[in-house]
């Protein structure tokens, strides 16, 4: 069991890390501290997702094979002897000094996000009389979500990178990003102003919801490819091993509860199963490109000078779609380079951000063009 001293040391590190952005926000003019903090949390969570991808892609997920510390300590400095011993015993293994630092920095960033959400929760509680209980309940939900995310982070280590656990860990991070973005773009404090802003909502919320569902399915498939190390199962493009339809094994490839590199029976997973995982991600990408591309084009068409924000987000969405295609192909053609893989994950998170931002201009009711003057 981790000691109380370890938890106190990690809490102190989280407070120090969280204090830096809080100090910056306190001195930065413009907007309210609460509003600025909400958007900083979105930025920090996006960074956390990208650094989590870097941790996974550099095989640093078990750089510290215990949790929440590193060999029972709060940082790799104190665990240096244990890390060097493990590295000497297995030079090509999962534990090295560099990997330990990468893994712990990832944990520090996660603790920082958690600490900042606690600050957000405190501010929402302090504004209970002026803003009502919705910001408080929203912040409580975010705190619960980050706690669940932390639990999956622990299971990622204790269950030795089990693919479904690592995949859920990434999906929860993206859901947290979506929820934080939704929270940040709420006009909590604008309701206190005497000025009322009429918001034009030309986008179809139904179609936006479809785009979100399609995107999250594709991200799950991509995470399943990455966590099963199936990126190079099809080393050519656009075919797979020279075939327009490779050999597949859907039941083995999509058996979710199993150990890394093994099938449900405990044997090594077959090449056909890995090809299936890879091929499913490729096939579904076509649907994602069509749905999100249509949404982006439609948003640009509906945007007026009054809706310049919608136009900007839609153009960013289309640019990110193109980036995803290029980095996805690069991962195969150039044998999974780190930069392309990182950009591919970052692009996925940015697409989630764009879709949530577009919900600001979406309505469940039909939009009538002639109402806009």
Residue pairs with C-beta under 8 A, 6 or more apart in sequence:
2 67
2 68
2 69
2 72
3 72
6 68
6 69
6 72
6 73
6 74
7 68
9 74
10 68
10 69
10 74
10 111
11 111
13 74
13 75
13 108
13 111
14 108
14 111
14 112
14 114
14 115
15 115
17 108
17 109
17 111
17 112
17 115
18 112
18 115
18 116
18 119
21 40
21 44
21 116
22 37
22 116
22 119
25 33
25 36
25 37
25 40
26 33
28 36
30 36
32 189
33 123
34 120
34 123
34 124
34 127
34 188
34 189
35 184
35 188
35 189
37 116
37 119
37 120
37 123
38 120
38 180
38 183
38 184
39 184
40 116
41 113
41 116
41 117
41 120
41 180
41 184
42 177
42 180
42 181
42 184
42 353
44 109
44 112
44 113
44 116
45 113
45 173
45 176
45 177
45 180
46 177
46 346
46 349
46 350
46 353
47 109
48 106
48 109
48 110
48 113
48 173
49 170
49 173
49 174
49 177
49 345
49 346
49 349
50 342
50 345
50 346
50 349
51 105
51 106
51 109
52 106
52 169
52 170
52 173
53 170
53 341
53 342
53 345
53 346
54 60
54 102
54 106
54 338
54 342
55 61
55 63
55 102
55 103
55 106
56 166
56 226
56 227
57 226
57 338
57 341
57 342
58 99
58 102
58 338
59 94
59 99
60 94
60 98
60 99
60 100
60 102
60 103
60 106
61 94
61 103
61 156
61 157
61 161
61 166
62 94
62 95
62 99
62 103
62 157
62 160
62 161
63 70
63 94
63 95
63 96
63 98
63 99
63 100
63 101
63 102
63 103
63 104
64 70
64 71
64 76
64 79
64 95
64 100
64 103
64 104
64 157
65 71
65 86
65 94
65 95
65 157
66 72
66 157
67 153
67 154
67 157
67 158
68 107
68 154
69 79
70 76
70 78
70 79
70 83
70 100
70 103
70 104
71 78
71 79
71 82
71 83
72 79
73 79
75 104
76 83
76 97
76 100
76 101
76 104
79 100
80 97
83 95
83 96
83 97
83 100
84 97
86 93
86 95
87 93
87 95
87 96
87 97
107 153
110 149
110 150
110 153
113 146
114 143
114 146
114 147
114 150
117 139
117 142
117 143
117 146
118 143
120 139
120 142
121 136
121 139
121 140
121 142
121 143
124 131
124 135
124 136
124 138
124 139
125 136
127 135
127 188
128 136
130 192
131 188
131 189
131 191
131 192
134 188
135 183
135 186
135 188
138 183
138 186
139 183
141 179
142 176
142 179
142 180
142 183
145 172
145 175
145 176
145 179
146 176
148 172
149 169
149 172
149 173
149 176
152 165
152 168
152 169
152 172
153 169
155 162
155 165
155 169
156 162
156 165
156 166
156 169
159 165
160 259
160 260
161 227
161 260
162 258
162 259
162 260
163 224
163 227
163 228
163 256
163 258
163 260
164 227
164 256
164 257
164 258
166 223
166 227
167 220
167 223
167 224
167 227
170 219
170 223
170 227
171 216
171 219
171 220
171 223
174 216
174 219
174 348
174 349
174 352
177 349
177 352
177 353
178 352
178 353
178 355
178 356
181 352
181 353
181 356
181 357
182 356
182 359
185 356
185 357
185 360
187 197
190 197
199 360
199 361
200 304
200 306
200 307
200 361
200 372
201 361
201 362
201 363
201 367
202 302
202 303
202 307
202 310
202 361
202 363
202 367
202 369
202 372
203 295
203 298
203 299
203 302
203 310
203 358
203 359
203 361
203 362
203 363
203 367
204 362
204 363
204 366
204 367
205 359
205 362
205 363
205 364
206 364
207 295
207 298
208 295
208 355
208 358
208 359
208 362
210 291
211 291
211 292
211 295
211 355
212 355
214 287
214 288
214 291
214 292
215 288
215 292
215 348
215 351
215 352
215 355
216 352
217 284
218 281
218 284
218 285
218 287
218 288
219 348
219 352
221 277
221 280
221 281
221 284
222 281
222 344
222 348
224 230
224 254
224 277
224 281
225 231
225 277
225 278
225 281
226 341
226 345
227 260
228 260
228 269
228 274
228 277
229 261
229 274
230 274
230 275
230 277
230 278
231 278
231 331
231 332
231 336
231 341
232 332
232 335
232 336
233 240
233 271
233 274
233 275
233 277
233 278
234 240
234 241
234 246
234 275
234 278
234 279
234 282
234 332
235 241
235 332
235 335
236 242
236 332
237 329
237 332
237 333
240 246
240 275
240 278
240 279
240 282
241 275
245 279
246 272
246 275
246 276
246 279
247 271
247 272
247 275
248 272
248 275
248 276
248 279
249 270
249 272
249 273
249 276
250 276
252 263
252 264
252 269
252 270
252 272
252 273
252 276
253 269
253 272
253 273
253 274
253 275
253 276
253 277
253 280
254 276
254 277
254 280
255 263
255 264
257 264
258 264
258 269
259 266
261 268
261 269
262 268
262 269
263 269
263 270
263 273
285 324
285 325
285 328
289 321
289 325
292 317
292 321
292 351
292 355
293 318
293 321
295 314
295 317
295 358
296 314
296 315
296 317
296 318
296 321
297 314
297 318
299 310
299 311
299 313
299 314
299 317
299 358
299 361
300 311
300 314
300 315
300 318
302 310
302 367
303 310
303 311
303 314
304 372
306 372
307 361
309 360
309 361
310 358
310 360
310 361
313 354
313 357
313 358
314 358
316 350
316 354
317 351
317 354
317 355
317 358
320 347
320 350
320 351
320 354
321 351
323 343
323 347
324 344
324 347
324 348
324 351
327 340
327 341
327 343
327 344
327 347
328 344
330 337
330 340
331 337
331 340
331 341
331 344
334 340
